[in-house]
Amino acid sequence: MNKPHLHCCSVPSCGKIIKSHLLMCGAHWRLVPSEPRKAVWTAWELYQDGNLSIEDLRTAQQRATDAVVRMTAKGGAA
């Protein structure tokens, strides 16, 4: 049986270990505003279809991460 690939949540202050197909832990993903969340899903689908570069996917992911970092810096829960 294969072990799942793991990495840390993309929110730097988190450190929670998650499966590699996830961008961030559930608590932080729920904090992502709807527009960046939609952008990540759209970018992921386009990347999977070969219609978007990895750099553009990572940009969408970073914007979602940055939104959560800003929110938690202002006292948002996670």
N, CA, C and O atoms as a Maestro MAE file, in Angstrom:
{
 s_m_m2io_version
 :::
 2.0.0
}

f_m_ct {
 s_m_title
 :::
 protein
 m_atom[312] {
  # First column is atom index #
  i_m_mmod_type
  r_m_x_coord
  r_m_y_coord
  r_m_z_coord
  i_m_residue_number
  s_m_chain_name
  s_m_pdb_residue_name
  s_m_pdb_atom_name
  i_m_atomic_number
  :::
  1 25 0.842 -1.184 0.000 1 A "MET " " N  " 7
  2 3 0.000 0.000 0.000 1 A "MET " " CA " 6
  3 2 0.882 1.240 0.000 1 A "MET " " C  " 6
  4 15 1.828 1.334 0.782 1 A "MET " " O  " 8
  5 25 0.573 2.190 -0.876 2 A "ASN " " N  " 7
  6 3 1.355 3.420 -0.973 2 A "ASN " " CA " 6
  7 2 0.963 4.386 0.127 2 A "ASN " " C  " 6
  8 15 -0.214 4.544 0.448 2 A "ASN " " O  " 8
  9 25 1.969 5.027 0.696 3 A "LYS " " N  " 7
  10 3 1.708 6.072 1.685 3 A "LYS " " CA " 6
  11 2 1.394 7.360 0.932 3 A "LYS " " C  " 6
  12 15 1.983 7.621 -0.117 3 A "LYS " " O  " 8
  13 25 0.474 8.167 1.455 4 A "PRO " " N  " 7
  14 3 0.172 9.434 0.777 4 A "PRO " " CA " 6
  15 2 1.348 10.389 0.882 4 A "PRO " " C  " 6
  16 15 2.077 10.386 1.874 4 A "PRO " " O  " 8
  17 25 1.523 11.197 -0.139 5 A "HIS " " N  " 7
  18 3 2.537 12.239 -0.097 5 A "HIS " " CA " 6
  19 2 1.993 13.376 0.755 5 A "HIS " " C  " 6
  20 15 0.824 13.745 0.643 5 A "HIS " " O  " 8
  21 25 2.844 13.923 1.601 6 A "LEU " " N  " 7
  22 3 2.410 14.944 2.544 6 A "LEU " " CA " 6
  23 2 3.262 16.199 2.424 6 A "LEU " " C  " 6
  24 15 4.399 16.143 1.955 6 A "LEU " " O  " 8
  25 25 2.716 17.319 2.844 7 A "HIS " " N  " 7
  26 3 3.459 18.570 2.937 7 A "HIS " " CA " 6
  27 2 2.753 19.455 3.948 7 A "HIS " " C  " 6
  28 15 1.692 19.093 4.458 7 A "HIS " " O  " 8
  29 25 3.327 20.600 4.239 8 A "CYS " " N  " 7
  30 3 2.733 21.533 5.202 8 A "CYS " " CA " 6
  31 2 1.711 22.433 4.512 8 A "CYS " " C  " 6
  32 15 1.821 22.727 3.322 8 A "CYS " " O  " 8
  33 25 0.728 22.856 5.276 9 A "CYS " " N  " 7
  34 3 -0.235 23.866 4.837 9 A "CYS " " CA " 6
  35 2 0.548 25.056 4.277 9 A "CYS " " C  " 6
  36 15 1.609 25.401 4.798 9 A "CYS " " O  " 8
  37 25 0.031 25.679 3.226 10 A "SER " " N  " 7
  38 3 0.755 26.784 2.590 10 A "SER " " CA " 6
  39 2 0.772 28.063 3.422 10 A "SER " " C  " 6
  40 15 1.516 28.990 3.100 10 A "SER " " O  " 8
  41 25 -0.026 28.135 4.475 11 A "VAL " " N  " 7
  42 3 -0.004 29.310 5.345 11 A "VAL " " CA " 6
  43 2 1.213 29.162 6.267 11 A "VAL " " C  " 6
  44 15 1.265 28.240 7.080 11 A "VAL " " O  " 8
  45 25 2.185 30.062 6.143 12 A "PRO " " N  " 7
  46 3 3.463 29.890 6.835 12 A "PRO " " CA " 6
  47 2 3.372 29.666 8.342 12 A "PRO " " C  " 6
  48 15 4.183 28.924 8.895 12 A "PRO " " O  " 8
  49 25 2.430 30.273 9.004 13 A "SER " " N  " 7
  50 3 2.335 30.145 10.457 13 A "SER " " CA " 6
  51 2 1.641 28.858 10.904 13 A "SER " " C  " 6
  52 15 1.559 28.603 12.105 13 A "SER " " O  " 8
  53 25 1.142 28.045 9.981 14 A "CYS " " N  " 7
  54 3 0.327 26.884 10.337 14 A "CYS " " CA " 6
  55 2 1.174 25.661 10.704 14 A "CYS " " C  " 6
  56 15 1.196 25.239 11.860 14 A "CYS " " O  " 8
  57 25 1.856 25.109 9.732 15 A "GLY " " N  " 7
  58 3 2.671 23.926 9.975 15 A "GLY " " CA " 6
  59 2 1.920 22.610 10.002 15 A "GLY " " C  " 6
  60 15 2.534 21.561 10.198 15 A "GLY " " O  " 8
  61 25 0.599 22.636 9.808 16 A "LYS " " N  " 7
  62 3 -0.170 21.395 9.802 16 A "LYS " " CA " 6
  63 2 0.211 20.561 8.583 16 A "LYS " " C  " 6
  64 15 0.327 21.087 7.476 16 A "LYS " " O  " 8
  65 25 0.404 19.264 8.788 17 A "ILE " " N  " 7
  66 3 0.759 18.351 7.703 17 A "ILE " " CA " 6
  67 2 -0.528 17.903 7.007 17 A "ILE " " C  " 6
  68 15 -1.474 17.442 7.646 17 A "ILE " " O  " 8
  69 25 -0.537 18.053 5.676 18 A "ILE " " N  " 7
  70 3 -1.717 17.723 4.876 18 A "ILE " " CA " 6
  71 2 -1.296 16.908 3.663 18 A "ILE " " C  " 6
  72 15 -0.110 16.825 3.342 18 A "ILE " " O  " 8
  73 25 -2.273 16.306 2.990 19 A "LYS " " N  " 7
  74 3 -1.995 15.537 1.775 19 A "LYS " " CA " 6
  75 2 -1.536 16.482 0.668 19 A "LYS " " C  " 6
  76 15 -1.948 17.640 0.608 19 A "LYS " " O  " 8
  77 25 -0.680 15.966 -0.202 20 A "SER " " N  " 7
  78 3 -0.029 16.808 -1.210 20 A "SER " " CA " 6
  79 2 -0.993 17.418 -2.218 20 A "SER " " C  " 6
  80 15 -0.658 18.434 -2.828 20 A "SER " " O  " 8
  81 25 -2.162 16.849 -2.415 21 A "HIS " " N  " 7
  82 3 -3.095 17.424 -3.394 21 A "HIS " " CA " 6
  83 2 -3.853 18.630 -2.834 21 A "HIS " " C  " 6
  84 15 -4.610 19.275 -3.560 21 A "HIS " " O  " 8
  85 25 -3.656 18.935 -1.565 22 A "LEU " " N  " 7
  86 3 -4.309 20.080 -0.944 22 A "LEU " " CA " 6
  87 2 -3.357 21.271 -0.890 22 A "LEU " " C  " 6
  88 15 -2.146 21.094 -0.754 22 A "LEU " " O  " 8
  89 25 -3.888 22.456 -0.994 23 A "LEU " " N  " 7
  90 3 -3.088 23.669 -0.901 23 A "LEU " " CA " 6
  91 2 -2.845 24.046 0.550 23 A "LEU " " C  " 6
  92 15 -1.733 24.413 0.932 23 A "LEU " " O  " 8
  93 25 -3.895 23.952 1.352 24 A "MET " " N  " 7
  94 3 -3.783 24.334 2.758 24 A "MET " " CA " 6
  95 2 -4.741 23.476 3.573 24 A "MET " " C  " 6
  96 15 -5.592 22.774 3.027 24 A "MET " " O  " 8
  97 25 -4.585 23.546 4.880 25 A "CYS " " N  " 7
  98 3 -5.456 22.772 5.760 25 A "CYS " " CA " 6
  99 2 -6.900 23.286 5.646 25 A "CYS " " C  " 6
  100 15 -7.140 24.390 5.157 25 A "CYS " " O  " 8
  101 25 -7.830 22.485 6.095 26 A "GLY " " N  " 7
  102 3 -9.244 22.840 5.997 26 A "GLY " " CA " 6
  103 2 -9.598 24.132 6.710 26 A "GLY " " C  " 6
  104 15 -10.393 24.929 6.211 26 A "GLY " " O  " 8
  105 25 -9.007 24.336 7.877 27 A "ALA " " N  " 7
  106 3 -9.314 25.557 8.639 27 A "ALA " " CA " 6
  107 2 -8.913 26.801 7.857 27 A "ALA " " C  " 6
  108 15 -9.644 27.792 7.848 27 A "ALA " " O  " 8
  109 25 -7.765 26.755 7.205 28 A "HIS " " N  " 7
  110 3 -7.325 27.917 6.437 28 A "HIS " " CA " 6
  111 2 -8.057 28.025 5.100 28 A "HIS " " C  " 6
  112 15 -8.368 29.133 4.664 28 A "HIS " " O  " 8
  113 25 -8.337 26.908 4.445 29 A "TRP " " N  " 7
  114 3 -9.053 26.954 3.176 29 A "TRP " " CA " 6
  115 2 -10.419 27.611 3.352 29 A "TRP " " C  " 6
  116 15 -10.870 28.343 2.471 29 A "TRP " " O  " 8
  117 25 -11.081 27.358 4.481 30 A "ARG " " N  " 7
  118 3 -12.387 27.969 4.733 30 A "ARG " " CA " 6
  119 2 -12.297 29.486 4.887 30 A "ARG " " C  " 6
  120 15 -13.309 30.176 4.772 30 A "ARG " " O  " 8
  121 25 -11.109 30.008 5.143 31 A "LEU " " N  " 7
  122 3 -10.928 31.456 5.276 31 A "LEU " " CA " 6
  123 2 -10.665 32.147 3.942 31 A "LEU " " C  " 6
  124 15 -10.724 33.374 3.865 31 A "LEU " " O  " 8
  125 25 -10.379 31.388 2.898 32 A "VAL " " N  " 7
  126 3 -10.081 31.986 1.595 32 A "VAL " " CA " 6
  127 2 -11.358 32.629 1.059 32 A "VAL " " C  " 6
  128 15 -12.383 31.958 0.944 32 A "VAL " " O  " 8
  129 25 -11.308 33.925 0.728 33 A "PRO " " N  " 7
  130 3 -12.481 34.583 0.139 33 A "PRO " " CA " 6
  131 2 -12.889 33.915 -1.178 33 A "PRO " " C  " 6
  132 15 -12.076 33.245 -1.815 33 A "PRO " " O  " 8
  133 25 -14.126 34.095 -1.575 34 A "SER " " N  " 7
  134 3 -14.661 33.367 -2.723 34 A "SER " " CA " 6
  135 2 -13.904 33.613 -4.029 34 A "SER " " C  " 6
  136 15 -13.682 32.672 -4.792 34 A "SER " " O  " 8
  137 25 -13.506 34.844 -4.299 35 A "GLU " " N  " 7
  138 3 -12.813 35.112 -5.571 35 A "GLU " " CA " 6
  139 2 -11.468 34.384 -5.676 35 A "GLU " " C  " 6
  140 15 -11.231 33.706 -6.676 35 A "GLU " " O  " 8
  141 25 -10.583 34.500 -4.684 36 A "PRO " " N  " 7
  142 3 -9.334 33.733 -4.794 36 A "PRO " " CA " 6
  143 2 -9.572 32.221 -4.789 36 A "PRO " " C  " 6
  144 15 -8.838 31.479 -5.442 36 A "PRO " " O  " 8
  145 25 -10.579 31.767 -4.066 37 A "ARG " " N  " 7
  146 3 -10.890 30.331 -4.031 37 A "ARG " " CA " 6
  147 2 -11.297 29.850 -5.423 37 A "ARG " " C  " 6
  148 15 -10.812 28.825 -5.904 37 A "ARG " " O  " 8
  149 25 -12.205 30.611 -6.071 38 A "LYS " " N  " 7
  150 3 -12.623 30.267 -7.434 38 A "LYS " " CA " 6
  151 2 -11.441 30.307 -8.390 38 A "LYS " " C  " 6
  152 15 -11.326 29.464 -9.280 38 A "LYS " " O  " 8
  153 25 -10.560 31.291 -8.203 39 A "ALA " " N  " 7
  154 3 -9.386 31.414 -9.078 39 A "ALA " " CA " 6
  155 2 -8.470 30.207 -8.947 39 A "ALA " " C  " 6
  156 15 -7.912 29.742 -9.941 39 A "ALA " " O  " 8
  157 25 -8.308 29.699 -7.738 40 A "VAL " " N  " 7
  158 3 -7.467 28.507 -7.544 40 A "VAL " " CA " 6
  159 2 -8.085 27.311 -8.252 40 A "VAL " " C  " 6
  160 15 -7.388 26.585 -8.961 40 A "VAL " " O  " 8
  161 25 -9.379 27.098 -8.069 41 A "TRP " " N  " 7
  162 3 -10.033 25.964 -8.725 41 A "TRP " " CA " 6
  163 2 -9.972 26.079 -10.246 41 A "TRP " " C  " 6
  164 15 -9.699 25.096 -10.934 41 A "TRP " " O  " 8
  165 25 -10.222 27.262 -10.763 42 A "THR " " N  " 7
  166 3 -10.156 27.464 -12.215 42 A "THR " " CA " 6
  167 2 -8.744 27.231 -12.727 42 A "THR " " C  " 6
  168 15 -8.548 26.557 -13.739 42 A "THR " " O  " 8
  169 25 -7.762 27.786 -12.030 43 A "ALA " " N  " 7
  170 3 -6.367 27.601 -12.434 43 A "ALA " " CA " 6
  171 2 -5.982 26.130 -12.388 43 A "ALA " " C  " 6
  172 15 -5.299 25.639 -13.287 43 A "ALA " " O  " 8
  173 25 -6.413 25.426 -11.353 44 A "TRP " " N  " 7
  174 3 -6.097 23.999 -11.231 44 A "TRP " " CA " 6
  175 2 -6.674 23.215 -12.410 44 A "TRP " " C  " 6
  176 15 -5.991 22.379 -13.002 44 A "TRP " " O  " 8
  177 25 -7.934 23.491 -12.745 45 A "GLU " " N  " 7
  178 3 -8.558 22.789 -13.862 45 A "GLU " " CA " 6
  179 2 -7.849 23.089 -15.177 45 A "GLU " " C  " 6
  180 15 -7.605 22.184 -15.975 45 A "GLU " " O  " 8
  181 25 -7.518 24.361 -15.402 46 A "LEU " " N  " 7
  182 3 -6.804 24.732 -16.630 46 A "LEU " " CA " 6
  183 2 -5.426 24.093 -16.686 46 A "LEU " " C  " 6
  184 15 -4.988 23.640 -17.744 46 A "LEU " " O  " 8
  185 25 -4.744 24.057 -15.549 47 A "TYR " " N  " 7
  186 3 -3.424 23.429 -15.487 47 A "TYR " " CA " 6
  187 2 -3.531 21.932 -15.787 47 A "TYR " " C  " 6
  188 15 -2.730 21.391 -16.549 47 A "TYR " " O  " 8
  189 25 -4.511 21.270 -15.192 48 A "GLN " " N  " 7
  190 3 -4.699 19.836 -15.426 48 A "GLN " " CA " 6
  191 2 -4.976 19.533 -16.892 48 A "GLN " " C  " 6
  192 15 -4.573 18.486 -17.398 48 A "GLN " " O  " 8
  193 25 -5.660 20.439 -17.573 49 A "ASP " " N  " 7
  194 3 -5.972 20.268 -18.991 49 A "ASP " " CA " 6
  195 2 -4.822 20.683 -19.909 49 A "ASP " " C  " 6
  196 15 -4.911 20.535 -21.127 49 A "ASP " " O  " 8
  197 25 -3.749 21.200 -19.324 50 A "GLY " " N  " 7
  198 3 -2.607 21.641 -20.117 50 A "GLY " " CA " 6
  199 2 -2.762 23.026 -20.702 50 A "GLY " " C  " 6
  200 15 -2.031 23.400 -21.619 50 A "GLY " " O  " 8
  201 25 -3.720 23.805 -20.172 51 A "ASN " " N  " 7
  202 3 -3.998 25.128 -20.712 51 A "ASN " " CA " 6
  203 2 -3.524 26.264 -19.826 51 A "ASN " " C  " 6
  204 15 -3.921 27.412 -20.026 51 A "ASN " " O  " 8
  205 25 -2.681 25.961 -18.849 52 A "LEU " " N  " 7
  206 3 -2.159 26.985 -17.947 52 A "LEU " " CA " 6
  207 2 -0.789 26.537 -17.469 52 A "LEU " " C  " 6
  208 15 -0.561 25.352 -17.230 52 A "LEU " " O  " 8
  209 25 0.110 27.481 -17.333 53 A "SER " " N  " 7
  210 3 1.460 27.142 -16.867 53 A "SER " " CA " 6
  211 2 1.471 26.913 -15.357 53 A "SER " " C  " 6
  212 15 0.587 27.384 -14.642 53 A "SER " " O  " 8
  213 25 2.466 26.198 -14.891 54 A "ILE " " N  " 7
  214 3 2.623 25.970 -13.460 54 A "ILE " " CA " 6
  215 2 2.841 27.295 -12.728 54 A "ILE " " C  " 6
  216 15 2.420 27.452 -11.582 54 A "ILE " " O  " 8
  217 25 3.490 28.233 -13.382 55 A "GLU " " N  " 7
  218 3 3.721 29.537 -12.773 55 A "GLU " " CA " 6
  219 2 2.403 30.266 -12.522 55 A "GLU " " C  " 6
  220 15 2.217 30.882 -11.472 55 A "GLU " " O  " 8
  221 25 1.489 30.192 -13.494 56 A "ASP " " N  " 7
  222 3 0.192 30.845 -13.331 56 A "ASP " " CA " 6
  223 2 -0.654 30.149 -12.256 56 A "ASP " " C  " 6
  224 15 -1.377 30.807 -11.509 56 A "ASP " " O  " 8
  225 25 -0.559 28.828 -12.185 57 A "LEU " " N  " 7
  226 3 -1.244 28.096 -11.122 57 A "LEU " " CA " 6
  227 2 -0.695 28.529 -9.763 57 A "LEU " " C  " 6
  228 15 -1.460 28.804 -8.839 57 A "LEU " " O  " 8
  229 25 0.608 28.587 -9.649 58 A "ARG " " N  " 7
  230 3 1.227 28.982 -8.380 58 A "ARG " " CA " 6
  231 2 0.876 30.420 -7.999 58 A "ARG " " C  " 6
  232 15 0.758 30.736 -6.815 58 A "ARG " " O  " 8
  233 25 0.710 31.281 -8.984 59 A "THR " " N  " 7
  234 3 0.298 32.660 -8.703 59 A "THR " " CA " 6
  235 2 -1.093 32.676 -8.072 59 A "THR " " C  " 6
  236 15 -1.319 33.379 -7.087 59 A "THR " " O  " 8
  237 25 -2.018 31.914 -8.629 60 A "ALA " " N  " 7
  238 3 -3.367 31.844 -8.059 60 A "ALA " " CA " 6
  239 2 -3.317 31.272 -6.646 60 A "ALA " " C  " 6
  240 15 -4.003 31.763 -5.749 60 A "ALA " " O  " 8
  241 25 -2.515 30.245 -6.451 61 A "GLN " " N  " 7
  242 3 -2.383 29.646 -5.128 61 A "GLN " " CA " 6
  243 2 -1.783 30.632 -4.131 61 A "GLN " " C  " 6
  244 15 -2.224 30.708 -2.984 61 A "GLN " " O  " 8
  245 25 -0.787 31.380 -4.566 62 A "GLN " " N  " 7
  246 3 -0.140 32.345 -3.672 62 A "GLN " " CA " 6
  247 2 -1.096 33.462 -3.279 62 A "GLN " " C  " 6
  248 15 -1.078 33.924 -2.139 62 A "GLN " " O  " 8
  249 25 -1.929 33.896 -4.218 63 A "ARG " " N  " 7
  250 3 -2.913 34.941 -3.897 63 A "ARG " " CA " 6
  251 2 -3.898 34.452 -2.833 63 A "ARG " " C  " 6
  252 15 -4.276 35.212 -1.942 63 A "ARG " " O  " 8
  253 25 -4.311 33.198 -2.925 64 A "ALA " " N  " 7
  254 3 -5.210 32.643 -1.916 64 A "ALA " " CA " 6
  255 2 -4.507 32.560 -0.564 64 A "ALA " " C  " 6
  256 15 -5.090 32.894 0.468 64 A "ALA " " O  " 8
  257 25 -3.261 32.118 -0.575 65 A "THR " " N  " 7
  258 3 -2.481 32.032 0.668 65 A "THR " " CA " 6
  259 2 -2.293 33.417 1.265 65 A "THR " " C  " 6
  260 15 -2.459 33.602 2.471 65 A "THR " " O  " 8
  261 25 -1.951 34.386 0.435 66 A "ASP " " N  " 7
  262 3 -1.747 35.756 0.915 66 A "ASP " " CA " 6
  263 2 -3.024 36.324 1.538 66 A "ASP " " C  " 6
  264 15 -2.961 37.040 2.538 66 A "ASP " " O  " 8
  265 25 -4.174 36.009 0.953 67 A "ALA " " N  " 7
  266 3 -5.445 36.489 1.505 67 A "ALA " " CA " 6
  267 2 -5.658 35.948 2.917 67 A "ALA " " C  " 6
  268 15 -6.124 36.671 3.797 67 A "ALA " " O  " 8
  269 25 -5.318 34.683 3.132 68 A "VAL " " N  " 7
  270 3 -5.479 34.085 4.460 68 A "VAL " " CA " 6
  271 2 -4.462 34.672 5.433 68 A "VAL " " C  " 6
  272 15 -4.790 34.938 6.589 68 A "VAL " " O  " 8
  273 25 -3.239 34.875 4.973 69 A "VAL " " N  " 7
  274 3 -2.209 35.464 5.840 69 A "VAL " " CA " 6
  275 2 -2.648 36.853 6.293 69 A "VAL " " C  " 6
  276 15 -2.530 37.185 7.472 69 A "VAL " " O  " 8
  277 25 -3.154 37.665 5.367 70 A "ARG " " N  " 7
  278 3 -3.639 39.001 5.726 70 A "ARG " " CA " 6
  279 2 -4.788 38.921 6.734 70 A "ARG " " C  " 6
  280 15 -4.842 39.685 7.698 70 A "ARG " " O  " 8
  281 25 -5.695 37.989 6.491 71 A "MET " " N  " 7
  282 3 -6.861 37.840 7.359 71 A "MET " " CA " 6
  283 2 -6.441 37.409 8.768 71 A "MET " " C  " 6
  284 15 -6.934 37.958 9.753 71 A "MET " " O  " 8
  285 25 -5.554 36.450 8.868 72 A "THR " " N  " 7
  286 3 -5.144 35.972 10.181 72 A "THR " " CA " 6
  287 2 -4.281 36.993 10.899 72 A "THR " " C  " 6
  288 15 -4.256 37.026 12.130 72 A "THR " " O  " 8
  289 25 -3.571 37.828 10.147 73 A "ALA " " N  " 7
  290 3 -2.766 38.905 10.768 73 A "ALA " " CA " 6
  291 2 -3.667 39.945 11.409 73 A "ALA " " C  " 6
  292 15 -3.276 40.618 12.363 73 A "ALA " " O  " 8
  293 25 -4.897 40.074 10.870 74 A "LYS " " N  " 7
  294 3 -5.855 41.043 11.401 74 A "LYS " " CA " 6
  295 2 -6.703 40.453 12.514 74 A "LYS " " C  " 6
  296 15 -7.641 41.091 12.992 74 A "LYS " " O  " 8
  297 25 -6.376 39.241 12.926 75 A "GLY " " N  " 7
  298 3 -7.107 38.627 14.027 75 A "GLY " " CA " 6
  299 2 -8.169 37.634 13.621 75 A "GLY " " C  " 6
  300 15 -8.983 37.233 14.453 75 A "GLY " " O  " 8
  301 25 -8.184 37.220 12.349 76 A "GLY " " N  " 7
  302 3 -9.133 36.206 11.917 76 A "GLY " " CA " 6
  303 2 -8.792 34.855 12.526 76 A "GLY " " C  " 6
  304 15 -7.626 34.591 12.819 76 A "GLY " " O  " 8
  305 25 -9.762 34.012 12.718 77 A "ALA " " N  " 7
  306 3 -9.538 32.705 13.335 77 A "ALA " " CA " 6
  307 2 -9.046 31.700 12.310 77 A "ALA " " C  " 6
  308 15 -9.314 31.814 11.114 77 A "ALA " " O  " 8
  309 25 -8.322 30.719 12.811 78 A "ALA " " N  " 7
  310 3 -7.905 29.589 11.983 78 A "ALA " " CA " 6
  311 2 -7.627 28.395 12.850 78 A "ALA " " C  " 6
  312 15 -7.261 27.335 12.342 78 A "ALA " " O  " 8
  :::
 }
 m_bond[311] {
  # First column is bond index #
  i_m_from
  i_m_to
  i_m_order
  :::
  1 1 2 1
  2 2 3 1
  3 3 4 2
  4 3 5 1
  5 5 6 1
  6 6 7 1
  7 7 8 2
  8 7 9 1
  9 9 10 1
  10 10 11 1
  11 11 12 2
  12 11 13 1
  13 13 14 1
  14 14 15 1
  15 15 16 2
  16 15 17 1
  17 17 18 1
  18 18 19 1
  19 19 20 2
  20 19 21 1
  21 21 22 1
  22 22 23 1
  23 23 24 2
  24 23 25 1
  25 25 26 1
  26 26 27 1
  27 27 28 2
  28 27 29 1
  29 29 30 1
  30 30 31 1
  31 31 32 2
  32 31 33 1
  33 33 34 1
  34 34 35 1
  35 35 36 2
  36 35 37 1
  37 37 38 1
  38 38 39 1
  39 39 40 2
  40 39 41 1
  41 41 42 1
  42 42 43 1
  43 43 44 2
  44 43 45 1
  45 45 46 1
  46 46 47 1
  47 47 48 2
  48 47 49 1
  49 49 50 1
  50 50 51 1
  51 51 52 2
  52 51 53 1
  53 53 54 1
  54 54 55 1
  55 55 56 2
  56 55 57 1
  57 57 58 1
  58 58 59 1
  59 59 60 2
  60 59 61 1
  61 61 62 1
  62 62 63 1
  63 63 64 2
  64 63 65 1
  65 65 66 1
  66 66 67 1
  67 67 68 2
  68 67 69 1
  69 69 70 1
  70 70 71 1
  71 71 72 2
  72 71 73 1
  73 73 74 1
  74 74 75 1
  75 75 76 2
  76 75 77 1
  77 77 78 1
  78 78 79 1
  79 79 80 2
  80 79 81 1
  81 81 82 1
  82 82 83 1
  83 83 84 2
  84 83 85 1
  85 85 86 1
  86 86 87 1
  87 87 88 2
  88 87 89 1
  89 89 90 1
  90 90 91 1
  91 91 92 2
  92 91 93 1
  93 93 94 1
  94 94 95 1
  95 95 96 2
  96 95 97 1
  97 97 98 1
  98 98 99 1
  99 99 100 2
  100 99 101 1
  101 101 102 1
  102 102 103 1
  103 103 104 2
  104 103 105 1
  105 105 106 1
  106 106 107 1
  107 107 108 2
  108 107 109 1
  109 109 110 1
  110 110 111 1
  111 111 112 2
  112 111 113 1
  113 113 114 1
  114 114 115 1
  115 115 116 2
  116 115 117 1
  117 117 118 1
  118 118 119 1
  119 119 120 2
  120 119 121 1
  121 121 122 1
  122 122 123 1
  123 123 124 2
  124 123 125 1
  125 125 126 1
  126 126 127 1
  127 127 128 2
  128 127 129 1
  129 129 130 1
  130 130 131 1
  131 131 132 2
  132 131 133 1
  133 133 134 1
  134 134 135 1
  135 135 136 2
  136 135 137 1
  137 137 138 1
  138 138 139 1
  139 139 140 2
  140 139 141 1
  141 141 142 1
  142 142 143 1
  143 143 144 2
  144 143 145 1
  145 145 146 1
  146 146 147 1
  147 147 148 2
  148 147 149 1
  149 149 150 1
  150 150 151 1
  151 151 152 2
  152 151 153 1
  153 153 154 1
  154 154 155 1
  155 155 156 2
  156 155 157 1
  157 157 158 1
  158 158 159 1
  159 159 160 2
  160 159 161 1
  161 161 162 1
  162 162 163 1
  163 163 164 2
  164 163 165 1
  165 165 166 1
  166 166 167 1
  167 167 168 2
  168 167 169 1
  169 169 170 1
  170 170 171 1
  171 171 172 2
  172 171 173 1
  173 173 174 1
  174 174 175 1
  175 175 176 2
  176 175 177 1
  177 177 178 1
  178 178 179 1
  179 179 180 2
  180 179 181 1
  181 181 182 1
  182 182 183 1
  183 183 184 2
  184 183 185 1
  185 185 186 1
  186 186 187 1
  187 187 188 2
  188 187 189 1
  189 189 190 1
  190 190 191 1
  191 191 192 2
  192 191 193 1
  193 193 194 1
  194 194 195 1
  195 195 196 2
  196 195 197 1
  197 197 198 1
  198 198 199 1
  199 199 200 2
  200 199 201 1
  201 201 202 1
  202 202 203 1
  203 203 204 2
  204 203 205 1
  205 205 206 1
  206 206 207 1
  207 207 208 2
  208 207 209 1
  209 209 210 1
  210 210 211 1
  211 211 212 2
  212 211 213 1
  213 213 214 1
  214 214 215 1
  215 215 216 2
  216 215 217 1
  217 217 218 1
  218 218 219 1
  219 219 220 2
  220 219 221 1
  221 221 222 1
  222 222 223 1
  223 223 224 2
  224 223 225 1
  225 225 226 1
  226 226 227 1
  227 227 228 2
  228 227 229 1
  229 229 230 1
  230 230 231 1
  231 231 232 2
  232 231 233 1
  233 233 234 1
  234 234 235 1
  235 235 236 2
  236 235 237 1
  237 237 238 1
  238 238 239 1
  239 239 240 2
  240 239 241 1
  241 241 242 1
  242 242 243 1
  243 243 244 2
  244 243 245 1
  245 245 246 1
  246 246 247 1
  247 247 248 2
  248 247 249 1
  249 249 250 1
  250 250 251 1
  251 251 252 2
  252 251 253 1
  253 253 254 1
  254 254 255 1
  255 255 256 2
  256 255 257 1
  257 257 258 1
  258 258 259 1
  259 259 260 2
  260 259 261 1
  261 261 262 1
  262 262 263 1
  263 263 264 2
  264 263 265 1
  265 265 266 1
  266 266 267 1
  267 267 268 2
  268 267 269 1
  269 269 270 1
  270 270 271 1
  271 271 272 2
  272 271 273 1
  273 273 274 1
  274 274 275 1
  275 275 276 2
  276 275 277 1
  277 277 278 1
  278 278 279 1
  279 279 280 2
  280 279 281 1
  281 281 282 1
  282 282 283 1
  283 283 284 2
  284 283 285 1
  285 285 286 1
  286 286 287 1
  287 287 288 2
  288 287 289 1
  289 289 290 1
  290 290 291 1
  291 291 292 2
  292 291 293 1
  293 293 294 1
  294 294 295 1
  295 295 296 2
  296 295 297 1
  297 297 298 1
  298 298 299 1
  299 299 300 2
  300 299 301 1
  301 301 302 1
  302 302 303 1
  303 303 304 2
  304 303 305 1
  305 305 306 1
  306 306 307 1
  307 307 308 2
  308 307 309 1
  309 309 310 1
  310 310 311 1
  311 311 312 2
  :::
 }
}
